[in-house]
Amino acid sequence: MEFLSVPHLLIILVIVLIFFGGRRIPDVMRGLGEGIRSFKEGMQGPTQNPTNPPQAPPPQQPQQPNPPAQTPH
């Protein structure tokens, strides 16, 4: 005896279609996936994202020394 057999899954699918409609289901699933992904990242701690590698700091231009202040005579 399975917990979720095919007839059970079909009933759940029909209920989801009734509540959300066919157009909103991709948005709901996308939000659910992002939530799960965010939860997993939060549990693992900060990691580097391979699609967005860390950027190198911008090159610093050498500072020129300020000329000595001239005093009026």
C-alpha positions in Angstrom: 0.0 0.0 0.0 1.6 3.2 -1.2 1.2 6.5 0.5 0.7 8.4 -2.8 -0.5 6.3 -5.6 -1.4 7.5 -9.1 -5.1 8.2 -8.2 -4.1 10.2 -5.2 -1.7 12.3 -7.3 -4.4 12.9 -9.9 -6.8 14.1 -7.2 -4.1 16.5 -5.8 -3.4 17.8 -9.3 -7.1 18.5 -9.9 -7.4 20.4 -6.6 -4.3 22.5 -7.4 -5.7 23.3 -10.8 -9.0 24.4 -9.2 -7.4 26.6 -6.7 -4.6 28.2 -8.8 -5.8 27.8 -12.4 -3.5 26.8 -15.3 -1.9 30.2 -15.7 -0.6 30.7 -12.2 0.8 27.2 -11.6 4.3 28.0 -13.3 4.6 31.1 -11.1 3.7 29.2 -8.0 6.1 26.4 -8.8 8.9 28.9 -9.6 8.3 30.6 -6.2 8.4 27.3 -4.5 11.6 26.3 -6.2 13.3 29.6 -5.3 12.1 29.2 -1.7 13.6 25.7 -1.4 16.8 26.9 -3.1 17.1 29.8 -0.7 16.4 27.5 2.3 19.2 25.1 1.2 21.7 28.0 0.7 20.8 29.3 4.1 21.4 25.9 5.7 24.8 25.5 3.9 26.1 29.0 4.6 27.5 31.4 2.1 28.9 29.9 -1.0 30.2 31.3 -4.2 27.8 31.3 -7.2 29.6 29.9 -10.2 27.5 32.0 -12.6 28.5 35.2 -10.8 32.2 34.9 -9.9 33.6 37.5 -7.5 34.7 40.6 -9.3 38.2 42.0 -8.9 38.4 45.4 -7.2 38.8 48.3 -9.6 42.4 49.3 -10.2 43.5 52.1 -8.0 45.2 55.1 -9.6 48.4 56.3 -8.0 47.9 59.3 -5.9 50.0 62.3 -6.7 51.5 64.1 -3.7 49.9 67.5 -3.1 52.2 70.4 -4.0 53.5 72.4 -1.0 51.2 75.2 0.0 52.6 78.6 -1.0 52.4 81.3 1.6 51.7 84.8 0.4 54.6 87.3 0.9 
